[in-house]
């Protein structure tokens, strides 16, 4: 594929991914409850904030919607461009567009989510089959041990660059792939910058609290 043609396709994939990403599932779930999820809790229109404010089923719906809006266009790209490594790089462009659309939806004042569920969908759609279960296991273990979803999310953000390095480092387009892959990490850390500050200061919100922590809170309020 000629370079100019490739970049035209890449730009189209980025734009298509962005508009898919703009489908803010968390926002629409919140509107079902006559609430703007961006005005509740962390102000994030993602799965974790929906879970804390509306419960498990709305959070599951949000997660499925956020995953689907990246998987669907990337699978379409895999169908249209089955040749390796072209489909992988175009899939990354599309996935990056979906993350940008999720994080910065134009019709919501460019205020959306943090892009981790969408990034996970990009991993599922593009990564080597062995990378997906390993990444999922790491995320579950880290969140279970630390009880910080943000810590698990920040680790997930490195899976795409790792996948690119492990399976495409010998390709002539490797540097291009690696740069696009690292942008997922950059945006994830940018969107989690407040979480990182809270982690440093020890006041980040935990997914759940232990019995001792709940009892300590009761003593503080009494």
C-alpha positions as CSV (number, residue, x, y, z in Angstrom):
1,X,0.0,0.0,0.0
2,X,1.3,3.4,-1.0
3,X,2.3,5.7,1.9
4,X,-0.2,8.5,0.9
5,X,-3.0,6.0,0.5
6,X,-2.2,4.4,3.9
7,X,-2.3,7.8,5.7
8,X,-5.6,8.6,4.0
9,X,-7.0,5.3,5.4
10,X,-5.4,6.0,8.8
11,X,-7.0,9.4,9.0
12,X,-10.4,7.9,8.0
13,X,-10.0,5.2,10.7
14,X,-9.2,7.8,13.3
15,X,-12.3,9.9,12.4
16,X,-14.6,6.8,12.3
17,X,-13.2,5.6,15.6
18,X,-13.8,9.0,17.1
19,X,-17.5,9.2,16.2
20,X,-18.0,5.6,17.5
21,X,-16.2,6.6,20.7
22,X,-18.5,9.6,21.1
23,X,-21.4,7.2,21.9
24,X,-21.1,7.9,25.7
25,X,-22.9,4.9,27.2
26,X,-22.4,6.1,30.8
27,X,-24.0,9.4,30.0
28,X,-27.1,7.8,28.4
29,X,-27.4,5.3,31.3
30,X,-27.3,8.3,33.7
31,X,-30.0,10.1,31.7
32,X,-32.2,7.0,32.1
33,X,-32.0,7.7,35.9
34,X,-32.6,11.5,35.2
35,X,-29.0,12.2,36.3
36,X,-25.9,13.5,34.6
37,X,-23.2,11.1,35.6
38,X,-20.6,13.8,35.0
39,X,-22.1,15.7,38.0
40,X,-21.9,12.7,40.3
41,X,-19.0,11.1,42.2
42,X,-15.8,11.5,40.3
43,X,-17.5,13.3,37.4
44,X,-16.3,10.5,35.0
45,X,-18.7,9.1,32.5
46,X,-17.2,5.6,32.8
47,X,-18.0,2.2,34.3
48,X,-16.6,2.7,37.8
49,X,-18.5,5.9,38.4
50,X,-21.7,4.4,37.1
51,X,-21.1,1.4,39.4
52,X,-20.7,3.7,42.5
53,X,-23.8,5.8,41.7
54,X,-26.3,3.4,40.0
55,X,-25.2,-0.1,40.8
56,X,-24.0,-3.3,39.0
57,X,-26.4,-3.7,36.1
58,X,-26.1,-0.1,34.9
59,X,-22.3,-0.4,35.2
60,X,-22.4,-3.7,33.2
61,X,-24.4,-2.0,30.5
62,X,-22.0,0.9,30.4
63,X,-19.0,-1.4,30.2
64,X,-20.5,-3.5,27.4
65,X,-21.5,-0.4,25.4
66,X,-18.0,1.2,25.8
67,X,-16.3,-2.1,24.7
68,X,-18.6,-2.6,21.7
69,X,-18.0,0.9,20.3
70,X,-14.4,0.0,19.8
71,X,-14.7,-3.6,18.9
72,X,-17.3,-3.1,16.1
73,X,-15.3,-0.6,13.9
74,X,-12.0,-2.5,14.5
75,X,-13.5,-5.8,13.4
76,X,-14.8,-4.0,10.3
77,X,-11.2,-2.9,9.6
78,X,-9.9,-6.4,10.1
79,X,-12.5,-7.5,7.5
80,X,-11.6,-4.8,5.0
81,X,-7.8,-5.0,5.5
82,X,-7.0,-8.6,6.4
83,X,-3.2,-8.2,5.5
84,X,-0.8,-8.1,8.4
85,X,0.5,-5.7,9.7
86,X,-1.7,-3.1,7.9
87,X,-4.9,-4.1,9.7
88,X,-3.1,-3.9,13.1
89,X,-1.9,-0.4,12.6
90,X,-5.2,0.8,11.1
91,X,-6.9,-0.9,14.0
92,X,-4.8,1.0,16.4
93,X,-5.7,4.3,14.7
94,X,-9.4,3.4,14.9
95,X,-9.0,2.4,18.5
96,X,-7.2,5.6,19.3
97,X,-10.0,7.5,17.7
98,X,-12.5,5.6,19.9
99,X,-10.5,6.5,23.0
100,X,-10.5,10.2,22.0
101,X,-14.2,10.1,21.3
102,X,-14.9,8.5,24.6
103,X,-12.7,10.9,26.6
104,X,-13.7,14.0,24.6
105,X,-17.2,13.7,23.1
106,X,-17.9,16.9,21.1
107,X,-21.6,17.1,22.1
108,X,-20.9,16.8,25.8
109,X,-18.5,19.7,26.0
110,X,-15.5,17.3,25.4
111,X,-16.0,15.9,28.9
112,X,-16.4,12.1,28.9
113,X,-14.7,9.1,30.5
114,X,-11.1,7.9,31.0
115,X,-11.0,5.4,28.2
116,X,-9.9,2.3,30.0
117,X,-12.9,0.1,28.9
118,X,-12.3,1.3,25.3
119,X,-8.6,0.6,25.6
120,X,-9.5,-2.9,26.8
121,X,-11.7,-3.3,23.8
122,X,-8.8,-2.3,21.5
123,X,-6.6,-4.9,23.3
124,X,-9.3,-7.6,22.7
125,X,-9.6,-6.6,19.1
126,X,-6.0,-6.3,18.1
127,X,-3.7,-8.0,20.6
128,X,-2.2,-11.5,20.3
129,X,-4.5,-14.1,21.9
130,X,-2.1,-14.8,24.7
131,X,-1.9,-11.2,25.7
132,X,-5.6,-10.8,26.5
133,X,-5.9,-13.4,29.3
134,X,-2.6,-12.3,30.9
135,X,-3.6,-8.7,30.9
136,X,-7.0,-9.5,32.4
137,X,-5.4,-11.6,35.1
138,X,-3.0,-8.8,36.0
139,X,-5.8,-6.3,36.2
140,X,-8.0,-8.5,38.4
141,X,-5.1,-9.4,40.7
142,X,-3.9,-5.8,41.1
143,X,-7.4,-4.5,41.7
144,X,-8.2,-7.3,44.2
145,X,-5.0,-6.7,46.1
146,X,-4.9,-2.9,46.1
147,X,-8.7,-2.3,45.8
148,X,-7.7,0.6,43.5
149,X,-9.3,0.4,40.0
150,X,-7.1,3.2,38.9
151,X,-3.9,1.2,39.6
152,X,-5.2,-1.7,37.5
153,X,-6.3,0.7,34.8
154,X,-2.8,2.4,34.6
155,X,-1.2,-1.0,34.2
156,X,-3.7,-2.0,31.4
157,X,-2.6,1.1,29.6
158,X,0.8,-0.5,28.9
159,X,-0.6,-3.7,27.3
160,X,-0.9,-2.3,23.8
161,X,2.7,-1.0,23.7
162,X,3.9,-4.3,25.2
163,X,1.9,-6.3,22.5
164,X,3.4,-4.1,19.8
165,X,6.9,-4.6,21.1
166,X,6.6,-8.4,21.5
167,X,5.0,-9.2,18.2
168,X,5.8,-6.4,15.7
169,X,9.3,-5.3,16.7
170,X,10.8,-6.8,13.5
171,X,8.3,-5.1,11.2
172,X,9.4,-2.1,9.1
173,X,6.4,-0.1,10.5
174,X,7.3,-1.0,14.1
175,X,8.3,2.5,15.2
176,X,5.1,3.9,13.7
177,X,3.1,1.2,15.6
178,X,5.0,1.8,18.8
179,X,4.3,5.6,18.8
180,X,0.5,5.0,18.2
181,X,0.5,2.3,20.9
182,X,2.2,4.6,23.4
183,X,-0.5,7.3,22.8
184,X,-3.0,5.0,24.5
185,X,-0.7,5.0,27.6
186,X,-0.3,8.7,27.4
187,X,-4.0,9.5,27.3
188,X,-4.7,7.0,30.0
189,X,-2.2,8.6,32.4
190,X,-3.5,12.1,31.4
191,X,-7.1,11.2,32.2
192,X,-6.0,9.6,35.5
193,X,-3.8,12.5,36.6
194,X,-6.1,13.3,39.5
195,X,-6.2,9.7,40.5
196,X,-2.4,9.6,40.5
197,X,-2.3,12.6,42.8
198,X,-4.8,11.0,45.2
199,X,-2.8,7.8,45.1
200,X,0.4,9.7,46.0
201,X,-1.4,11.3,48.9
202,X,-3.2,8.1,50.0
203,X,-6.7,9.3,49.6
204,X,-7.7,7.6,46.3
205,X,-11.2,6.0,46.4
206,X,-11.2,2.2,46.9
207,X,-13.5,-0.2,45.0
208,X,-14.7,-1.5,48.3
209,X,-13.9,-1.1,52.0
210,X,-12.9,-3.7,54.6
211,X,-14.9,-4.2,57.7
212,X,-12.2,-2.5,59.8
213,X,-12.3,0.6,57.5
214,X,-16.1,0.8,57.7
215,X,-15.9,0.6,61.5
216,X,-13.2,3.3,61.6
217,X,-15.5,5.6,59.5
218,X,-18.3,5.0,62.0
219,X,-16.1,6.0,64.9
220,X,-15.0,9.1,63.1
221,X,-18.6,10.2,62.4
222,X,-19.8,9.5,65.9
